[in-house]
Protein backbone atom coordinates (compact mmCIF):
# COMPACT_ATOMS: atom_id res chain seq x y z
CA UNK A 1 0.00 0.00 0.00
CA UNK A 2 1.47 3.37 -0.99
CA UNK A 3 1.65 6.13 1.58
CA UNK A 4 0.63 9.60 0.59
CA UNK A 5 3.16 12.29 1.43
CA UNK A 6 1.99 14.67 4.12
CA UNK A 7 3.11 18.09 5.25
CA UNK A 8 2.55 19.79 8.55
CA UNK A 9 0.91 23.19 8.78
CA UNK A 10 0.91 25.28 11.91
CA UNK A 11 -2.43 27.07 12.21
CA UNK A 12 -2.82 29.31 15.25
CA UNK A 13 -6.45 29.26 16.34
CA UNK A 14 -8.28 31.68 18.60
CA UNK A 15 -8.91 30.06 21.97
CA UNK A 16 -12.68 29.82 21.49
CA UNK A 17 -12.31 28.12 18.09
CA UNK A 18 -9.69 25.74 19.48
CA UNK A 19 -12.02 24.77 22.34
CA UNK A 20 -14.95 24.20 19.96
CA UNK A 21 -12.78 22.00 17.76
CA UNK A 22 -11.59 19.94 20.75
CA UNK A 23 -15.14 19.53 22.07
CA UNK A 24 -16.37 18.32 18.67
CA UNK A 25 -13.40 15.97 18.29
CA UNK A 26 -14.12 14.47 21.70
CA UNK A 27 -17.82 14.14 20.88
CA UNK A 28 -17.03 12.30 17.64
CA UNK A 29 -14.17 10.26 19.13
CA UNK A 30 -11.97 11.59 16.36
CA UNK A 31 -8.65 13.44 16.42
CA UNK A 32 -8.97 17.20 16.06
CA UNK A 33 -6.42 17.10 13.24
CA UNK A 34 -8.74 14.83 11.24
CA UNK A 35 -11.65 17.24 11.76
CA UNK A 36 -9.50 20.21 10.75
CA UNK A 37 -8.16 18.40 7.67
CA UNK A 38 -11.71 17.39 6.66
CA UNK A 39 -13.00 20.94 7.13
CA UNK A 40 -10.17 22.38 5.01
CA UNK A 41 -10.69 19.75 2.31
CA UNK A 42 -14.44 20.43 2.14
CA UNK A 43 -13.89 24.19 2.07
CA UNK A 44 -11.43 23.88 -0.82
CA UNK A 45 -13.78 21.52 -2.69
CA UNK A 46 -16.64 24.00 -2.24
CA UNK A 47 -14.44 26.86 -3.52
CA UNK A 48 -13.60 24.77 -6.61
CA UNK A 49 -17.27 23.87 -7.14
CA UNK A 50 -18.23 27.54 -6.97
CA UNK A 51 -15.47 28.50 -9.40
CA UNK A 52 -16.69 25.89 -11.90
CA UNK A 53 -20.27 27.09 -11.40
CA UNK A 54 -19.23 30.69 -12.07
CA UNK A 55 -17.30 29.66 -15.18
CA UNK A 56 -20.30 27.75 -16.54
CA UNK A 57 -22.57 30.66 -15.69
CA UNK A 58 -20.27 33.13 -17.47
CA UNK A 59 -20.10 30.87 -20.53
CA UNK A 60 -23.88 30.46 -20.59
CA UNK A 61 -24.40 34.22 -20.40
CA UNK A 62 -21.85 34.77 -23.13
CA UNK A 63 -23.32 32.08 -25.40
CA UNK A 64 -26.98 32.96 -24.75
CA UNK A 65 -28.81 33.56 -28.00
CA UNK A 66 -25.87 32.50 -30.17
CA UNK A 67 -25.72 29.51 -32.48
CA UNK A 68 -23.63 27.79 -29.79
CA UNK A 69 -26.57 27.94 -27.41
CA UNK A 70 -28.94 26.31 -29.87
CA UNK A 71 -28.54 22.57 -30.34
CA UNK A 72 -31.63 20.99 -31.87
CA UNK A 73 -30.53 17.41 -31.15
CA UNK A 74 -29.72 18.19 -27.52
CA UNK A 75 -33.01 20.02 -27.08
CA UNK A 76 -34.95 17.10 -28.57
CA UNK A 77 -33.12 14.63 -26.31
CA UNK A 78 -33.86 16.82 -23.29
CA UNK A 79 -37.56 17.02 -24.10
CA UNK A 80 -37.68 13.27 -24.65
CA UNK A 81 -35.95 12.66 -21.31
CA UNK A 82 -38.32 15.00 -19.47
CA UNK A 83 -41.40 13.40 -21.02
CA UNK A 84 -40.12 9.93 -20.12
CA UNK A 85 -39.40 11.01 -16.54
CA UNK A 86 -42.87 12.56 -16.28
CA UNK A 87 -44.44 9.36 -17.63
CA UNK A 88 -42.53 7.22 -15.09
CA UNK A 89 -43.54 9.54 -12.25
CA UNK A 90 -47.20 9.40 -13.29
CA UNK A 91 -46.98 5.60 -13.51
CA UNK A 92 -45.52 5.51 -10.01
CA UNK A 93 -48.49 7.51 -8.72
CA UNK A 94 -50.83 4.88 -10.19
CA UNK A 95 -52.15 6.85 -13.15
C-alpha positions as CSV (number, residue, x, y, z in Angstrom):
1,X,0.0,0.0,0.0
2,X,1.5,3.4,-1.0
3,X,1.7,6.1,1.6
4,X,0.6,9.6,0.6
5,X,3.2,12.3,1.4
6,X,2.0,14.7,4.1
7,X,3.1,18.1,5.2
8,X,2.5,19.8,8.5
9,X,0.9,23.2,8.8
10,X,0.9,25.3,11.9
11,X,-2.4,27.1,12.2
12,X,-2.8,29.3,15.2
13,X,-6.5,29.3,16.3
14,X,-8.3,31.7,18.6
15,X,-8.9,30.1,22.0
16,X,-12.7,29.8,21.5
17,X,-12.3,28.1,18.1
18,X,-9.7,25.7,19.5
19,X,-12.0,24.8,22.3
20,X,-15.0,24.2,20.0
21,X,-12.8,22.0,17.8
22,X,-11.6,19.9,20.7
23,X,-15.1,19.5,22.1
24,X,-16.4,18.3,18.7
25,X,-13.4,16.0,18.3
26,X,-14.1,14.5,21.7
27,X,-17.8,14.1,20.9
28,X,-17.0,12.3,17.6
29,X,-14.2,10.3,19.1
30,X,-12.0,11.6,16.4
31,X,-8.7,13.4,16.4
32,X,-9.0,17.2,16.1
33,X,-6.4,17.1,13.2
34,X,-8.7,14.8,11.2
35,X,-11.6,17.2,11.8
36,X,-9.5,20.2,10.8
37,X,-8.2,18.4,7.7
38,X,-11.7,17.4,6.7
39,X,-13.0,20.9,7.1
40,X,-10.2,22.4,5.0
41,X,-10.7,19.8,2.3
42,X,-14.4,20.4,2.1
43,X,-13.9,24.2,2.1
44,X,-11.4,23.9,-0.8
45,X,-13.8,21.5,-2.7
46,X,-16.6,24.0,-2.2
47,X,-14.4,26.9,-3.5
48,X,-13.6,24.8,-6.6
49,X,-17.3,23.9,-7.1
50,X,-18.2,27.5,-7.0
51,X,-15.5,28.5,-9.4
52,X,-16.7,25.9,-11.9
53,X,-20.3,27.1,-11.4
54,X,-19.2,30.7,-12.1
55,X,-17.3,29.7,-15.2
56,X,-20.3,27.8,-16.5
57,X,-22.6,30.7,-15.7
58,X,-20.3,33.1,-17.5
59,X,-20.1,30.9,-20.5
60,X,-23.9,30.5,-20.6
61,X,-24.4,34.2,-20.4
62,X,-21.8,34.8,-23.1
63,X,-23.3,32.1,-25.4
64,X,-27.0,33.0,-24.8
65,X,-28.8,33.6,-28.0
66,X,-25.9,32.5,-30.2
67,X,-25.7,29.5,-32.5
68,X,-23.6,27.8,-29.8
69,X,-26.6,27.9,-27.4
70,X,-28.9,26.3,-29.9
71,X,-28.5,22.6,-30.3
72,X,-31.6,21.0,-31.9
73,X,-30.5,17.4,-31.2
74,X,-29.7,18.2,-27.5
75,X,-33.0,20.0,-27.1
76,X,-34.9,17.1,-28.6
77,X,-33.1,14.6,-26.3
78,X,-33.9,16.8,-23.3
79,X,-37.6,17.0,-24.1
80,X,-37.7,13.3,-24.7
81,X,-36.0,12.7,-21.3
82,X,-38.3,15.0,-19.5
83,X,-41.4,13.4,-21.0
84,X,-40.1,9.9,-20.1
85,X,-39.4,11.0,-16.5
86,X,-42.9,12.6,-16.3
87,X,-44.4,9.4,-17.6
88,X,-42.5,7.2,-15.1
89,X,-43.5,9.5,-12.3
90,X,-47.2,9.4,-13.3
91,X,-47.0,5.6,-13.5
92,X,-45.5,5.5,-10.0
93,X,-48.5,7.5,-8.7
94,X,-50.8,4.9,-10.2
95,X,-52.2,6.8,-13.1
